[in-house]
Amino acid sequence: MYFDSNIKFLRTRKKLTQDQLAVALDIKRSTLNNYENGISGPSIQSLVTLSDYFHVAIDTLLRVDLAKLRESQLYELEHGQDVFLKGSNLRVMATTVDRMNRDNIELVSEKAKAGYTNGFSDPEYISELPVFQLPFLSSERKYRTFQISGDSMLPIPDAAWITGEFVQDWNEIKTGGLYIVLTLNEGLVFKQLKNELAERGCFQLISLNKAYEPYELAATEIREIWKFVHYISREVAEPQLTESQIALQLKILTTEIQELKKRMEV
């Protein structure tokens, strides 16, 4: 039973004191304190009141450790979408397996990306995606491949296929790593991340192409994150010049222009 720790977790998540929550629930502060410290249990009416206030099912309040949920799951739960919980069991991510019961790698093409935003947790939708296997990837981890578009991640080219490893714990996301992020409003994006989850509850999303400005995304706006593993493309990425190489090219160009001017003056 996780009722006591869950009530404290939900209260602190809303940045409420015990006094403030007690007033909102129309109960005594001492009663709330007893709930949080496991000294006494709630009545049926109190359970209903707490469930309505936090928008969390009673069964979830009692039997699920909310502190262990991902931020995206908490977001859905707090917005009345308690679809990933059944009793004490977390929703198993929608996936498919082959005849040997091995996880497939589902393929999300550019055309399928719009549907994936809404169907990512729907087993029926996921089952309709094309699938394949890569024998050199770990059988103990979950992978999915997404097609990207645009030039924001050059030298990884437009229309490349990015394979990602599902990230269960967002706190493990390393700053500077490349990730596929499923957002609430933008759909799927492929970016380099700066992890500011602990400090500010968000991530900085950075493009490899410096023509695009970084931007901030709150963790509550994210549904899934996949860690970059590799990419497949028909194009060969053009090497990017270093600053010293660019300086050398400019020096050569300047010299050639000066020589051309001298010839024209003769």
MONOR-V84086 format. One line per field, one symbol per residue. phi: phi as a letter, one per 20 degrees, with the letter a starting at -180 (. if undefined). Layout:
phi = ???
This chain:
phi = .dgffffffffffeldefffffffemcfffffffffdmfbeefgfffffffffelcgggfgeddfffeffgfffffffdmdfeeccmedfgfgfbccefemeffdfddfgfeffffgedgdegffffeffcbccfeeffecdcbdceecndfdgeffgmfddecefdedffefegnfebecedfdemecdbeddecffecmbcedceffffdffbdcfffeddbccfgdaccbfeefffeffffffffffffffffffffffffff
